[in-house]
Each structure stands twice: as C-alpha cells, then as structure tokens.
C-alpha cells in the first residue's frame, strides 16, 4: 500500500531553492506585460517546446476557472497539467463520482514567459492567470516560481497513475518530519509508483512519501512495504 502527499520543491526562476509558506507566497506583478507592451505583437509568439527557455510555471487562476483556462491554452498549443481527483457527489438524489481539480485555482503551464504573458494580455480567460512568486527574506526581492522538470515528472506520474486502491491522497498541510529520518529523499523501486522520488515523512505513525506542490497542497503516498522504496 502506498499513499501520496504534497510538499513544495519548487524553485525560483533564477535557480535558487524555494521554501514557500504563508509568509513568502505571493503573486508576481505582471512586469513581463509591461516589458512586452512596447513591442506588442498581434499574433501569439511561435511554439517551440524544445526551446531552452521553456519551463514549468505554476499559475494561480482566479475564480476557480482553471479548467476553462486549460481548455484555451490547450487549444493554442500550450502544454498544461492540472492534478485531478475523483470526488463523490449527490445531485438530484443520484450518487455520482466526478473528476475535479485536486487543487483549485492552479494550473501548471509548460512554456516561456513571453507566450504566457501574451495570452494573459490578449485572451479574456487567460487574463485570470497570475504568476506565482516567493519573497526572498534576505533582500526583500521576489522571484517567479518554476518547477524543475524532474519534480514535474514526479507530480504528473503520481497524480495520474490509476489509483483503484486509494493509495493517493491530497493534504493541505505537510506533516512533520520523522525525527529518526528527517526529510530523507526516497525512490519507489517497485509497485505502481516505481521511479517516483520524494521526501519521506511520518503521518499518523505511518510513513509516507511527500511530493510538494506550490500553494499549500501536497500529494501523499502511504508506504506499506519497505522493499518498495530505496533511500537516496
């Protein structure tokens, strides 16, 4: 049995580690829009996903419109991702299981800032997006958050694997570290989450792997068999 939790291994766009909490999390001002305005193009910049300046941006989306924003971006050759989960609902006396965003108001976008900013400026739905940033307490500056490709692979794998046994769950607050093994990195070497890496923590006396996401949400994977994991 395995269970997944969300933690935050995002980094700033300049490459320094980002430890995001309520005191550091903020939304970046659209400085890119100001820079683009003098040379504003009437057409969307070309898509080149092999470009060296392409990165994964976690974007805040106002009014829980992340699915509408995703539809627009996907239709314009953007690569996007929203973690989804099944939720039981009851409508008009009928029980239903619906697939809904596990983290509301957030979407991951793989692109460069120029293309994202163009969509924010020229599309009504995409205008609801905001870059996420963190504040450096040492000098007071703010940097836009990006997610490293390796961690994004972990997020996508952990969030999209078919989980018929209820191994995956999402939590709002990362649990405390295990004093005996504080924040050790592990990798699943067998089972459905093979190849996924993350941080080991302890939740309600159970060991779990935590995969951090921006915006105070985590994926947790409960570890039942020690042979499924390897300490890195």
C-alpha positions, 0 to 999 in steps of 0.5 A, spaced: 500 500 500 502 506 498 499 513 499 501 520 496 502 527 499 504 534 497 510 538 499 513 544 495 520 543 491 519 548 487 524 553 485 525 560 483 526 562 476 533 564 477 535 557 480 535 558 487 531 553 492 524 555 494 521 554 501 514 557 500 509 558 506 504 563 508 509 568 509 513 568 502 507 566 497 505 571 493 503 573 486 508 576 481 506 583 478 505 582 471 512 586 469 513 581 463 506 585 460 509 591 461 516 589 458 512 586 452 507 592 451 512 596 447 513 591 442 506 588 442 505 583 437 498 581 434 499 574 433 501 569 439 509 568 439 511 561 435 511 554 439 517 551 440 517 546 446 524 544 445 526 551 446 531 552 452 527 557 455 521 553 456 519 551 463 514 549 468 510 555 471 505 554 476 499 559 475 494 561 480 487 562 476 482 566 479 475 564 480 476 557 480 476 557 472 482 553 471 479 548 467 476 553 462 483 556 462 486 549 460 481 548 455 484 555 451 491 554 452 490 547 450 487 549 444 493 554 442 498 549 443 500 550 450 502 544 454 498 544 461 497 539 467 492 540 472 492 534 478 485 531 478 481 527 483 475 523 483 470 526 488 463 523 490 457 527 489 449 527 490 445 531 485 438 530 484 438 524 489 443 520 484 450 518 487 455 520 482 463 520 482 466 526 478 473 528 476 475 535 479 481 539 480 485 536 486 487 543 487 483 549 485 485 555 482 492 552 479 494 550 473 501 548 471 503 551 464 509 548 460 512 554 456 516 561 456 514 567 459 513 571 453 507 566 450 504 566 457 504 573 458 501 574 451 495 570 452 494 573 459 494 580 455 490 578 449 485 572 451 479 574 456 480 567 460 487 567 460 487 574 463 485 570 470 492 567 470 497 570 475 504 568 476 506 565 482 512 568 486 516 567 493 519 573 497 526 572 498 527 574 506 534 576 505 533 582 500 526 583 500 526 581 492 521 576 489 522 571 484 517 567 479 516 560 481 518 554 476 518 547 477 524 543 475 522 538 470 524 532 474 519 534 480 514 535 474 515 528 472 514 526 479 507 530 480 504 528 473 506 520 474 503 520 481 497 524 480 495 520 474 497 513 475 490 509 476 489 509 483 483 503 484 486 502 491 486 509 494 493 509 495 493 517 493 491 522 497 491 530 497 493 534 504 493 541 505 498 541 510 505 537 510 506 533 516 512 533 520 518 530 519 520 523 522 525 525 527 529 518 526 529 520 518 528 527 517 526 529 510 530 523 507 529 523 499 526 516 497 525 512 490 519 507 489 523 501 486 517 497 485 509 497 485 505 502 481 509 508 483 516 505 481 521 511 479 517 516 483 522 520 488 520 524 494 521 526 501 519 521 506 515 523 512 511 520 518 503 521 518 499 518 523 505 513 525 505 511 518 510 513 513 509 516 507 512 519 501 511 527 500 511 530 493 510 538 494 506 542 490 506 550 490 500 553 494 499 549 500 497 542 497 501 536 497 500 529 494 501 523 499 503 516 498 502 511 504 508 506 504 506 499 506 512 495 504 519 497 505 522 493 499 518 498 495 522 504 496 530 505 496 533 511 500 537 516 496 
